[in-house]
Amino acid sequence: LRSAIANIRKQSVPISEIIVYQNKNYQNNSDVLSHSNYSDIRYIHNSNYNTGFFGRFSIPLILNTEYVAIFDDDTIPAKDWLKNCIRIINTFNAICGANGRIVIPPKRQMLSVK
């Protein structure tokens, strides 16, 4: 979580707010967020009902901002991640999504053409 927040703060576009949404008690984020370095972060802890994966997508309903980005706590976005997403959203008038999978291409062989 610390690394994710640090990299979100380093984005090349300004960030208006960071909200940490914790669903149930699978890990304790309150210890991390109680540190003064995170006093600007809004912390929402849902301990009443397990919304599963989809609960995070209800957060935009309470926000008043043009763009919303949702990250898992183990997602480490590159510096221009949000900038590139906004460009894609505006170019294609679409939702932009990404995942954290690392895809390693299979070994490639050079073919000689005669």
URPE-V751587 format. One record per pair of residues at least 12 apart in sequence whose C-alpha atoms are under 10 Angstrom apart, sorted by the first residue. I is the first residue (numbers start at 1). J is the second residue. Records with the same first field share a line. If there is no record, write none. Layout:
# URPE-V751587
I->J / J
This chain:
# URPE-V751587
1->20 / 29 / 32 / 33 / 72 / 73 / 74 / 75 / 76
2->29 / 32 / 33 / 38 / 73 / 74 / 76
3->73 / 74 / 75 / 76 / 77
4->71 / 72 / 73 / 74 / 75 / 76 / 77
5->18 / 19 / 20 / 38 / 41 / 71 / 73 / 74 / 75 / 76 / 77
6->76 / 77
7->75 / 76 / 77 / 78 / 79 / 81
8->69 / 71 / 75 / 76 / 77 / 78 / 79 / 80 / 81 / 82
9->77 / 79
10->77 / 78 / 79 / 80
11->77 / 78 / 79 / 80 / 81 / 82 / 83
12->78 / 79 / 80 / 81 / 82 / 83 / 84
13->79 / 80 / 81 / 82 / 83 / 84 / 86
14->82 / 83
15->67 / 68 / 82
16->65 / 67 / 68
17->40 / 41 / 42 / 63 / 65 / 68
18->38 / 40 / 41 / 42 / 43 / 68 / 69 / 70
19->40 / 41 / 42 / 43 / 44 / 59 / 70
20->33 / 41 / 42 / 43 / 44 / 45 / 56 / 59 / 70 / 71 / 72 / 73
21->42 / 43 / 44 / 45 / 46 / 55 / 56 / 59 / 70 / 72 / 73
22->43 / 44 / 45 / 46 / 47 / 55 / 56 / 73
23->44 / 45 / 46 / 47 / 48 / 49 / 50 / 51 / 52 / 53 / 55 / 56
24->45 / 46 / 47 / 48 / 49 / 50 / 51 / 52
25->45 / 46 / 47 / 48 / 50
29->43 / 45 / 73
30->43 / 44 / 45
44->59
56->70 / 71 / 72
57->69 / 70
67->82 / 85 / 86 / 89 / 95
68->82 / 86
69->82 / 85 / 86 / 96 / 97
70->97 / 98
71->98 / 99 / 100
72->99 / 100
74->100
75->99 / 100 / 101
76->100
77->100
81->98
82->96
84->96
85->97 / 98
